[in-house]
Amino acid sequence: MAEFSLDRSEIAGIVLAGGRSLRMGRDKANVMLGAESLLHHVLSRLSQQVVSIAVNADAAAEDVPVVPDRFPGRAGPLAGIHAAMLYAAGLPAVTHVVTVSVDCPFFPADLVARLAAALERPSQIAIAASEGRSHPVFGLWPVTLAADLEAWIATDEKRRVRDFLSRHDVTEVAFPLHPTRASLLDPFFNINTPDDLVEAQRWLEALRV
């Protein structure tokens, strides 16, 4: 049997930016980190890794397609992943979609390549991990799972990403800490509060050469 491989031309990317941002107190997508919004940071990093890119939100400031949830109310990140699958399924030659969170501006520049390389078969899901913790929102998903995910969201009350993953073939990819001028940075450091934003600004400065 031939070894399965996945090319960048077969992978679309979606930035999940539809959360409530309750602890931040405002829309995280438009929060400024340095001279750019969080959404701009994440789009810039992801666009280099995929063939097509969009944002899962009600609206977006950047000039990219907006893909809203198909479920009413706040159905959580699984609804965004479902919307991502449907978006990607409508693109020519695209078989998988990678999702990333808008509040993680330092995720690895080789995220998609390493997740894709870890897949052993087309139906498998790959998710990122660091420091012994998994980050299931940073995942590479077959678009063929859209119908199954839709049924799961419609019938499962808790709608936990980890519960959905437990029903499927999943591989986890561990990413190392990233060296900076200050210390080692977890590339999946996420910004939930104003204090986190202050820390992210320090990391941004530490990453600059």
HELIX and SHEET records of a PDB file:
HELIX    1   1 ARG A    8  GLU A   10  5                                   3    
HELIX    2   2 LYS A   28  ASN A   30  5                                   3    
HELIX    3   3 LEU A   38  SER A   47  1                                  10    
HELIX    4   4 PRO A   77  ALA A   89  1                                  13    
HELIX    5   5 LEU A  111  ALA A  118  1                                   8    
HELIX    6   6 VAL A  143  LEU A  145  5                                   3    
HELIX    7   7 ALA A  146  THR A  155  1                                  10    
HELIX    8   8 VAL A  161  LEU A  165  1                                   5    
HELIX    9   9 PRO A  194  LEU A  207  1                                  14    
SHEET    1   A 6 SER A  52  ASN A  56  0                                        
SHEET    2   A 6 ILE A  11  LEU A  16  1                                        
SHEET    3   A 6 HIS A  96  SER A 101  1                                        
SHEET    4   A 6 ARG A 133  PRO A 142 -1                                        
SHEET    5   A 6 ILE A 125  SER A 130 -1                                        
SHEET    6   A 6 VAL A 170  ALA A 174  1                                        
SHEET    1   B 2 MET A  32  LEU A  33  0                                        
SHEET    2   B 2 GLU A  36  SER A  37 -1                                        
SHEET    1   C 2 HIS A 178  PRO A 179  0                                        
SHEET    2   C 2 LEU A 184  LEU A 185 -1                                        
END                                                                             
